[in-house]
Amino acid sequence: MANVPRIGTVLFDLDGTLIDSRPGIVRCANAALAEHGMPPLRAEQVASFIGPPLRDSFRTLDPDEAILESLVSTYRSYYGAGGVFEFELYDGVASLLEQLAESPISVGLATSKSRTFAELILQRVELDGYFDTIAGAFDDGTRAQKSDVMLRALSGLGSPLPDSVAMVGDRIFDLNGARETGTHFLIAGWGFCEDGEFDHDEDAVFLDHPRDVARWITRRASLNDIS
């Protein structure tokens, strides 16, 4: 049997993967929409709003392009004033990160959220120390595409070989980033992914719980022990 490269690096998305950030995002988005005379997010719009770069999220609501930047700026104002801390850490995330910290695996964060907000969130739940690098969008919202963020994270980790890297995320944007960077992709099935979102990609691995990340890495490593 051909040697299977072991996983030496794991990258995590943030929203919908490590934290349930829906409350803060929805409240701040609705506040920004209200200030611009637009209706609030409908329940069926929430999942598609969370995940893409912020400008792309607002574009899904078809605003006048002239107010797009104001929408983004208003949202960030509300989010920075408190919305950033309206989240819940998913069950099992802390123990997973503790387990990875006891292994030789490098851990990075790759999020389309601004790096500043991402750092504040991880510091709030005292998990920032588990990450060897944190990559996110710039504070002005640029450089937010997932492949771009992932490449910055991987550069911060010494540019490991793509086949030794697993990206864990809950949205199609995370999958696209993994495919563009040549890394493995693990679907965080506990997050915001929608039914059928990954049906077109047979290589993506669906996981039910954060603990399954470590189990997948262990099973992959064990393939080298099968003769």
N, C-alpha and C positions, 0 to 999 in steps of 0.2 A: 504494500500500500504506500502511495506517495506520502511524503511528509506533509503534514498540515501545519502551517505556521501558527504558533501560539499567539494568543491575544496579549499584547503587551501594553496596549493603550485603550482606554475607554473614554469617549466623549459623551457628555450628557447635554441634552436640551434642558431648558429650565421650566417654562410654562407648560403644564400638562405632562411633565415628566418627573420633575422633582417636587413641584408645588402645584396645588390647585389655586391658581391666581384669578379665577373667574370673578369673584366678588369685586375686587378692586378695579379690574380692567373694565368690567361692565358698568360699574358706577361712574367711573371717570369718562368713559366713552359717551355715556348718556348725558352727562353734564356738558361735555363739549358739544354734542349734537344739539342739545336744548339751546345753548347760547347762540347757535347758528341757525335756529329756526327749523331744525330737522327732527323727525320723529326718533324715539328711542329704538334701540336694537330690539328686534323681535326675537323670541326664543330660538327660532330656527336659524337666526343669523349669527348667534353667539359663537358657535363652534368655528365657523369660517372666518370670523373676525380675529380670533385668537390664534396666533401662530405665525402669520406672515409679518414682514416688516410693517411698521405702524402705518406708513403712508399707503401701502398696498391694502391694508385692512380697511382704512377709510374709503379707499377707491371702490371697494366692493359695494359700498352704500350709494354709489353714483352721485357724489356731491358735485356742485359746480367747482371746476378746477381752480377757480379764483379764490375759493375759501379753503382749499385743501391744507395749505400751510398753516392757516389760522386754526383749523381743526386740530392739527397735530400739535401745535404749540399750546393750545388750550388744554388738550388732554394731558400733555406732559406736566403742565402747571398743577392740575388737579392730582395727577398721579404722584408727583414729587412731594405734594403737600400732605400725603397720607395714604393714597391708594396703593402705593408700592408695598405697604405692610398689611394689606387686606388679602391674606392668603392662608392656606393651610398646607403644611408639609405632608406629603403622601405617606401613609403607613409603610414602613419597611425601608424607606430611603436612608434614614440615618444609619440603620444597621448594615445596609449594603455598603455605604461609604466607609464605615468602620472596617468591614471585612476586606474591602479593596485596599485600605490603608495598611493592612497587615500583610499584603501580598507585594510582589515586585511590580505590579501594574501601575502605570502612570494614569492619572485621572485629570481630565480637563472639562471645562464648561464651554459650550459653543451655543450661544443664544442670539437671536435677532433683537432681543431687548438691549437697551443701552448697557454698556459694561458698568457704568456707574450704578444704575438701578440693580443690576444683577449682584454686584458686590454688596450693596446695602441689604438685599434679601438674604444672601448667604451669611452675612455677619449677624443678622437678626436671629437666625436659627443656629448660630454658632457652627456652621458647616464649612465656612470659607477655608479653614485650615486643611480640609481634605482634598483641596484642588491644587494641582501643581501649576495650572494656568487657568485664567479666566478670560475668555474672548467674547466680545459682544459688539453691538453696533456702536459707532461713535456717538457722542452726545447730541450731535445735530441730526441724528437719524440716518446718516450715510453709512456705507459699508456694512449693510445689514443683511445682505443675501446670505443664505445659510452656507453655501460653499465657500464664500469669502471669509465668513466667521470661522468655519472649520479649519481652513488653511492657516489662519492666524493662530488658532489654538494648536494645531499640529506643529507649526513653526516654533511655538513656545515650548514644545515638548521634544524638540530636537529632530523634527521631521521624520518620524518613524515610517517604515514601509506600510503602505495602505492595507495590505492583507493582514497586518498585525493589529489593525485598529477596528474597534466596534463603535459605531455611533448609536446612541439610544435616544429615540425621539418619538413623538406621538402624531406628527402631521406629515403630509405629503412633502412639505417643504424640507423636512429633515431627511426624508428618503431621497429627494432629489439632490440634496447636498452630499449625502453619502455616495450616491451613484457618480456624481461629478468628481468626487475626490477618490473614488475607487475603494472605499472602505466598506466594511460589513454594516448592515443596518438591522437594529433590533427595535421592534415596534413596542412602545410603551402602551399596552392595551388598557391600562388604567387611566389614561389621559383623555385628551379631547378628540381623538380620532373618530371619524364618522364611519358608519357602516359602508363597506365596499371601497373605502378610500385607498386601500392597498391591494385590491384584488388583481390589479394588472401586473403586479410584481411578485413572481413566485419565489424569488430568492430572499425576500424580506422575512424575518423571523418574528412571529407574534408571541409576545410574552404577557402573562396575566398579572404578574406582581413583580415589584422591584427585586425580590429575592431570586427571581428566575434569571436575572442578568448573570449573577455569579454561577448559577447552575449551568447556564449555556457555555460560559467560559470554561468551566471544569469539564463538561462533556467534550468540547472541542479539543481541549488539551489531551484528553484520554484517547482520542483517535490515534495519537502517535504511539500508544502502547498496545494497539491491536495489530497483530501480525497476520 
